[in-house]
Amino acid sequence: MDNRNYYFTSESITEGHPDKIADQISDAILDAILAEDPVARVACETLVTTGLAFVSGEISTTCYVQIPDIVRETIKEIGYTRAKYGFDYETCAVITSIDQQSSDIAMGVDTGGAGDQGLMFGFACNETEELMPMPIMLAHKLAMRLTEVRKQDILEYLRPDGKTQVTIEYIGGKPKRIDTVVVSAQHGPEVTLKEMKEDIIEKVIRPTLPGELLDEENIKYYVNPTGRFVTGGPMGDTGLTGRKIIVDSYGGVGSHGGGCFSGKDPTKVDRSGAYMARYAAKNVVAAGIADRFEIQLAYAIGVPEPVSIFVDAFGTAKIPEEKIIQIVRNHFDFTPKGIMEKLNLRRPIFKKTASYGHFGKHDPDFTWELTDAADALKKAAGL
């Protein structure tokens, strides 16, 4: 068990960040296709830059969806509604380049095999009620609040792009206090940095972060530390699908297999395998078998069963890890078919995963966040 004293930092981004625009467009297209054709094969990539959204990928489906309309509606919902932002849903160009999925890949997937080789991780810990690491959960909540005060016109000068970051001080391996908070928010040119810093602290940070962790005498706040953030969104930075994989997962805690989630249908184990690994890890922690737990799955393309399963309880396990692996194998079906059936993934539920993390949310559609297997695992562990 890690009893060290240390600081750990995680970041999040708002839905108006260029990379998140790209993720949401890719998943909105995926959802539109799955709504008509639940067994479609979709690998959809998006690039956004000044005045342009470019959608490419491999899609095999029996339905037709109007991709430019989906792209524009997604951009509109995020809040890019004015040309002076340098990017808006009415005037941006939308270019598409779509091919069918390779028949070589389909040959292995059609028989129930994994859609690609690769490795993916699931993680859970008891630091928060969501069984997520505290730094990433607080960073997500700040990013969500930043969007909320913009969309509700509480801070009318805010624009859609933004980033948050939270540093937690750990004492004896446990979260003790919030040491540093960073908020960078796109804004109109009329607001002063002094006014904005006061507003962000009073209307975003303090209402969001737990008071018992806020040591006001020692905490450090950085709001737009460069002093100005007027040019943002795709005008300030090109956005790409899958470029925020750490924001999407556990904020740098634990390991990552490298594959992104957005734009991929559930036959792609980069996505479905990571969701199932989270489901397994969360239930192990919810069962009290370990306080901190990580599981790795690895697949070969076209092969249904994982080629390996690895677990690490970081010294917090209540039973031997060899027994945990056996319990996990007995209680979870890690084949692509088993994952899709158990988590009910052939549904248009993915666009809302594409902002503020894929894990830790209280949403009934996020079946991988359920702890309905915890009692069975606890009984199997003899606890």
C-alpha positions as CSV (number, residue, x, y, z in Angstrom):
1,M,0.0,0.0,0.0
2,D,1.3,3.5,-0.9
3,N,1.6,5.4,2.4
4,R,3.8,8.2,0.9
5,N,3.2,11.9,1.2
6,Y,3.0,13.4,-2.3
7,Y,1.1,15.8,-4.7
8,F,-0.9,14.6,-7.7
9,T,-2.5,16.6,-10.4
10,S,-5.2,15.9,-13.0
11,E,-6.7,18.1,-15.7
12,S,-10.1,18.3,-17.5
13,I,-11.4,20.4,-20.4
14,T,-14.7,21.9,-21.3
15,E,-16.9,20.7,-24.2
16,G,-15.8,23.7,-26.2
17,H,-12.1,22.7,-26.2
18,P,-11.1,21.8,-29.8
19,D,-10.2,18.2,-29.1
20,K,-13.5,17.7,-27.3
21,I,-15.5,19.3,-30.1
22,A,-13.9,16.6,-32.3
23,D,-14.7,13.8,-29.9
24,Q,-18.3,15.0,-29.6
25,I,-18.8,15.2,-33.4
26,S,-17.4,11.7,-33.8
27,D,-19.7,10.3,-31.2
28,A,-22.7,12.2,-32.4
29,I,-22.2,10.6,-35.8
30,L,-21.8,7.2,-34.2
31,D,-25.0,7.7,-32.2
32,A,-27.0,8.7,-35.3
33,I,-25.8,5.6,-37.1
34,L,-26.4,3.2,-34.1
35,A,-30.0,4.6,-33.7
36,E,-30.8,3.3,-37.2
37,D,-28.4,0.4,-37.5
38,P,-27.3,-1.1,-34.1
39,V,-24.8,-3.5,-35.7
40,A,-23.0,-0.9,-37.8
41,R,-19.3,-0.7,-37.9
42,V,-18.0,2.8,-37.2
43,A,-14.6,4.3,-36.9
44,C,-15.1,8.0,-37.2
45,E,-12.3,10.6,-36.9
46,T,-12.8,14.4,-36.8
47,L,-10.5,17.4,-37.2
48,V,-11.6,20.9,-36.4
49,T,-9.7,24.1,-37.2
50,T,-10.5,27.7,-38.1
51,G,-13.7,27.6,-40.2
52,L,-13.5,23.9,-40.9
53,A,-14.7,20.5,-39.7
54,F,-13.2,17.5,-41.5
55,V,-14.8,14.1,-40.9
56,S,-13.1,10.9,-42.1
57,G,-13.1,7.2,-41.3
58,E,-14.4,3.7,-42.1
59,I,-18.1,3.2,-41.7
60,S,-20.1,0.1,-42.8
61,T,-23.9,0.5,-42.3
62,T,-27.2,-0.1,-44.0
63,C,-28.5,3.4,-43.1
64,Y,-27.8,6.9,-44.3
65,V,-27.2,9.8,-42.0
66,Q,-26.7,13.5,-42.9
67,I,-23.2,14.0,-41.5
68,P,-22.9,17.8,-42.2
69,D,-26.2,18.4,-40.3
70,I,-25.0,16.3,-37.3
71,V,-21.7,18.2,-37.3
72,R,-23.4,21.6,-37.4
73,E,-25.9,20.7,-34.7
74,T,-23.2,19.5,-32.4
75,I,-21.2,22.7,-32.8
76,K,-24.3,24.7,-32.2
77,E,-25.1,22.8,-28.9
78,I,-21.6,23.4,-27.6
79,G,-22.0,27.1,-28.1
80,Y,-20.1,28.2,-31.2
81,T,-22.9,30.3,-32.5
82,R,-21.1,33.5,-33.5
83,A,-18.7,34.1,-36.4
84,K,-16.5,36.4,-34.2
85,Y,-15.5,33.3,-32.2
86,G,-13.5,32.3,-35.3
87,F,-15.6,29.1,-35.6
88,D,-19.4,28.8,-35.8
89,Y,-21.9,26.2,-36.8
90,E,-23.5,28.2,-39.6
91,T,-20.4,29.3,-41.5
92,C,-17.8,26.6,-41.0
93,A,-17.1,24.3,-43.9
94,V,-17.8,20.6,-43.4
95,I,-15.8,18.1,-45.5
96,T,-16.3,14.3,-45.3
97,S,-14.1,11.4,-46.5
98,I,-15.7,8.1,-45.6
99,D,-14.8,4.6,-46.7
100,Q,-16.2,1.2,-45.7
101,Q,-14.5,-1.0,-43.1
102,S,-11.9,-3.3,-44.4
103,S,-13.3,-6.7,-45.3
104,D,-10.2,-8.3,-43.8
105,I,-11.1,-6.8,-40.4
106,A,-14.8,-7.7,-40.8
107,M,-13.9,-11.3,-41.4
108,G,-12.7,-11.7,-37.8
109,V,-15.2,-9.4,-36.1
110,D,-18.3,-11.0,-37.7
111,T,-17.5,-14.2,-35.9
112,G,-17.3,-12.5,-32.5
113,G,-13.7,-11.7,-32.4
114,A,-12.1,-8.4,-31.1
115,G,-12.1,-5.6,-33.6
116,D,-8.4,-5.0,-33.1
117,Q,-5.4,-6.1,-31.1
118,G,-4.5,-4.0,-28.1
119,L,-4.5,-3.5,-24.4
120,M,-6.8,-1.5,-22.1
121,F,-7.1,-0.8,-18.4
122,G,-9.8,-0.3,-15.9
123,F,-9.3,1.4,-12.6
124,A,-11.2,2.2,-9.4
125,C,-10.4,3.4,-5.9
126,N,-12.3,4.5,-2.8
127,E,-11.1,8.1,-2.7
128,T,-14.5,9.4,-3.9
129,E,-18.2,8.3,-3.9
130,E,-17.8,7.6,-7.6
131,L,-14.9,5.3,-6.9
132,M,-12.6,7.5,-9.0
133,P,-9.3,9.3,-8.2
134,M,-10.1,12.6,-6.5
135,P,-8.0,14.9,-8.7
136,I,-9.7,14.0,-12.0
137,M,-13.2,14.0,-10.5
138,L,-12.7,17.5,-9.1
139,A,-11.2,18.7,-12.4
140,H,-14.2,17.4,-14.2
141,K,-16.6,19.1,-11.9
142,L,-14.9,22.4,-12.3
143,A,-15.0,22.1,-16.1
144,M,-18.7,21.2,-15.9
145,R,-19.3,24.2,-13.7
146,L,-17.4,26.5,-16.0
147,T,-19.7,25.4,-18.9
148,E,-22.8,25.8,-16.6
149,V,-22.1,29.4,-15.7
150,R,-21.5,30.2,-19.4
151,K,-24.6,28.5,-20.7
152,Q,-26.8,30.0,-17.9
153,D,-25.4,33.5,-18.6
154,I,-24.1,33.8,-15.0
155,L,-20.8,34.9,-16.5
156,E,-21.9,36.3,-19.8
157,Y,-18.4,37.1,-21.0
158,L,-17.3,33.4,-21.1
159,R,-16.8,31.6,-24.3
160,P,-16.9,27.8,-24.9
161,D,-13.2,26.8,-24.6
162,G,-11.6,26.1,-21.2
163,K,-9.4,23.9,-19.1
164,T,-9.2,23.1,-15.4
165,Q,-6.6,21.5,-13.3
166,V,-6.5,20.3,-9.6
167,T,-3.5,19.4,-7.5
168,I,-4.2,17.3,-4.4
169,E,-1.9,16.9,-1.5
170,Y,-1.8,13.3,-0.2
171,I,-0.7,12.4,3.3
172,G,-0.1,8.7,4.0
173,G,-1.5,7.9,0.6
174,K,-4.9,9.6,1.4
175,P,-6.2,12.9,-0.1
176,K,-5.7,15.6,2.5
177,R,-6.2,19.0,0.9
178,I,-6.4,20.8,-2.4
179,D,-3.1,22.5,-3.0
180,T,-3.5,24.2,-6.4
181,V,-6.4,25.0,-8.8
182,V,-5.9,26.2,-12.4
183,V,-8.7,27.5,-14.5
184,S,-8.2,28.8,-18.0
185,A,-11.4,30.1,-19.6
186,Q,-11.9,31.7,-23.0
187,H,-13.6,35.1,-22.6
188,G,-14.7,38.2,-24.5
189,P,-12.2,41.1,-24.8
190,E,-14.3,43.4,-22.5
191,V,-13.6,41.7,-19.2
192,T,-10.6,42.5,-17.0
193,L,-8.4,39.7,-15.6
194,K,-9.0,41.0,-12.0
195,E,-12.8,40.8,-12.5
196,M,-12.6,37.4,-14.1
197,K,-10.4,35.9,-11.4
198,E,-12.8,37.1,-8.7
199,D,-15.8,35.7,-10.6
200,I,-14.2,32.3,-11.3
201,I,-13.1,31.8,-7.7
202,E,-16.5,32.9,-6.3
203,K,-18.8,31.4,-8.9
204,V,-17.0,28.4,-10.2
205,I,-14.3,27.1,-7.8
206,R,-15.8,27.6,-4.3
207,P,-19.3,26.4,-5.1
208,T,-17.8,23.2,-6.7
209,L,-14.9,22.0,-4.6
210,P,-15.5,20.4,-1.2
211,G,-15.1,22.9,1.6
212,E,-13.3,20.5,3.9
213,L,-10.4,20.3,1.4
214,L,-10.1,24.0,0.8
215,D,-7.4,25.4,3.0
216,E,-7.9,29.0,2.0
217,E,-4.7,30.2,3.7
218,N,-2.5,28.0,1.7
219,I,-4.4,27.1,-1.5
220,K,-3.1,28.6,-4.8
221,Y,-5.5,29.8,-7.5
222,Y,-4.4,30.4,-11.1
223,V,-7.0,31.9,-13.3
224,N,-5.9,32.5,-16.9
225,P,-2.3,32.7,-15.8
226,T,-1.2,34.1,-19.2
227,G,-3.5,37.1,-18.5
228,R,-5.6,36.7,-21.7
229,F,-7.6,34.0,-23.4
230,V,-9.7,35.6,-26.1
231,T,-8.6,33.6,-29.1
232,G,-9.7,30.0,-28.4
233,G,-11.6,27.0,-29.7
234,P,-10.7,25.8,-33.2
235,M,-9.4,29.3,-34.1
236,G,-6.7,29.0,-31.5
237,D,-5.9,25.3,-31.7
238,T,-6.6,22.5,-34.1
239,G,-8.8,19.7,-32.5
240,L,-8.6,16.0,-33.1
241,T,-10.6,13.0,-32.0
242,G,-8.9,10.9,-29.4
243,R,-6.3,13.4,-28.3
244,K,-7.5,13.6,-24.7
245,I,-7.3,10.0,-23.6
246,I,-6.1,10.8,-20.1
247,V,-8.8,13.3,-19.5
248,D,-11.3,10.7,-20.8
249,S,-10.0,8.0,-18.3
250,Y,-8.4,8.5,-14.9
251,G,-6.4,11.7,-15.1
252,G,-3.0,10.0,-15.2
253,V,-3.7,7.7,-12.2
254,G,-3.0,4.1,-13.1
255,S,-2.1,2.9,-16.6
256,H,-3.5,3.5,-20.1
257,G,-3.3,1.3,-23.2
258,G,-3.1,4.2,-25.6
259,G,-6.4,3.7,-27.5
260,C,-9.0,6.4,-27.6
261,F,-12.8,5.8,-27.2
262,S,-14.8,8.3,-29.2
263,G,-16.0,7.6,-32.7
264,K,-15.7,3.8,-32.3
265,D,-18.5,1.3,-32.2
266,P,-18.5,-1.3,-29.4
267,T,-16.9,-4.0,-31.5
268,K,-13.7,-2.0,-31.0
269,V,-12.3,-3.2,-27.7
270,D,-10.3,0.0,-27.3
271,R,-13.7,1.3,-26.2
272,S,-15.8,-1.6,-25.0
273,G,-12.9,-3.4,-23.3
274,A,-12.0,-0.3,-21.4
275,Y,-15.6,0.1,-20.3
276,M,-15.7,-3.5,-19.1
277,A,-12.4,-3.2,-17.3
278,R,-13.8,-0.2,-15.4
279,Y,-17.0,-2.2,-14.6
280,A,-14.9,-5.0,-13.2
281,A,-12.5,-2.8,-11.3
282,K,-15.3,-0.7,-9.8
283,N,-17.2,-3.7,-8.6
284,V,-14.1,-5.2,-7.0
285,V,-13.6,-2.0,-5.0
286,A,-17.3,-1.7,-4.2
287,A,-17.2,-5.2,-2.9
288,G,-14.4,-4.2,-0.4
289,I,-12.0,-6.7,-2.0
290,A,-9.4,-3.9,-2.5
291,D,-9.3,-0.2,-1.8
292,R,-7.4,0.5,-5.1
293,F,-7.6,-1.8,-8.1
294,E,-6.5,-1.9,-11.7
295,I,-7.1,-4.6,-14.3
296,Q,-5.5,-4.9,-17.7
297,L,-7.1,-6.8,-20.6
298,A,-5.3,-7.6,-23.9
299,Y,-6.8,-8.8,-27.1
300,A,-5.7,-10.3,-30.5
301,I,-7.7,-9.1,-33.6
302,G,-10.4,-11.6,-34.5
303,V,-10.0,-13.6,-31.2
304,P,-12.9,-13.4,-28.7
305,E,-11.2,-14.1,-25.4
306,P,-8.6,-11.8,-24.0
307,V,-5.0,-13.1,-24.5
308,S,-4.2,-12.0,-20.9
309,I,-5.8,-10.6,-17.8
310,F,-3.6,-8.8,-15.2
311,V,-4.7,-7.2,-11.9
312,D,-2.9,-5.0,-9.4
313,A,-4.4,-4.0,-6.0
314,F,-1.4,-1.8,-5.1
315,G,-1.0,-3.6,-1.7
316,T,-4.7,-3.0,-0.7
317,A,-6.2,-6.4,-1.5
318,K,-8.0,-8.3,1.3
319,I,-7.4,-11.6,-0.4
320,P,-4.6,-12.9,-2.6
321,E,-4.5,-11.3,-6.1
322,E,-4.4,-14.8,-7.7
323,K,-7.8,-15.4,-6.2
324,I,-9.1,-12.0,-7.4
325,I,-8.1,-12.9,-11.0
326,Q,-10.0,-16.2,-10.7
327,I,-13.1,-14.4,-9.2
328,V,-13.0,-11.8,-12.0
329,R,-12.7,-14.4,-14.7
330,N,-15.6,-16.3,-13.2
331,H,-17.9,-13.3,-12.9
332,F,-17.2,-11.3,-16.1
333,D,-17.5,-12.2,-19.7
334,F,-14.7,-10.3,-21.5
335,T,-15.5,-11.4,-25.0
336,P,-16.7,-8.5,-27.3
337,K,-20.1,-10.2,-27.6
338,G,-20.4,-10.7,-23.8
339,I,-19.3,-7.1,-23.1
340,M,-21.8,-5.6,-25.6
341,E,-24.6,-7.7,-24.2
342,K,-23.8,-7.2,-20.5
343,L,-23.3,-3.4,-20.8
344,N,-26.0,-3.0,-23.6
345,L,-23.6,-1.0,-25.8
346,R,-25.4,-1.2,-29.1
347,R,-27.3,2.0,-28.3
348,P,-26.9,5.7,-29.2
349,I,-25.5,6.7,-25.8
350,F,-22.0,7.7,-26.7
351,K,-22.1,11.5,-27.4
352,K,-22.6,12.2,-23.7
353,T,-19.5,10.2,-22.9
354,A,-17.4,12.5,-25.0
355,S,-17.2,15.4,-22.4
356,Y,-16.1,15.4,-18.8
357,G,-14.8,11.8,-18.8
358,H,-16.2,8.4,-19.6
359,F,-16.1,7.2,-16.0
360,G,-17.5,8.4,-12.7
361,K,-20.8,9.8,-13.9
362,H,-24.2,9.1,-12.4
363,D,-26.1,8.2,-15.5
364,P,-28.2,5.1,-16.0
365,D,-27.0,4.7,-19.6
366,F,-23.4,4.4,-18.3
367,T,-23.9,0.7,-17.4
368,W,-20.2,0.3,-16.8
369,E,-20.6,2.5,-13.7
370,L,-23.1,0.1,-12.0
371,T,-22.0,-1.9,-8.9
372,D,-24.6,-4.6,-9.3
373,A,-21.9,-7.4,-9.3
374,A,-20.4,-6.3,-6.0
375,D,-22.4,-8.6,-3.7
376,A,-21.6,-11.6,-5.8
377,L,-17.9,-10.7,-5.8
378,K,-17.9,-10.2,-2.1
379,K,-19.5,-13.6,-1.5
380,A,-17.0,-15.3,-3.8
381,A,-14.2,-13.6,-1.9
382,G,-15.5,-14.9,1.4
383,L,-15.8,-11.3,2.9
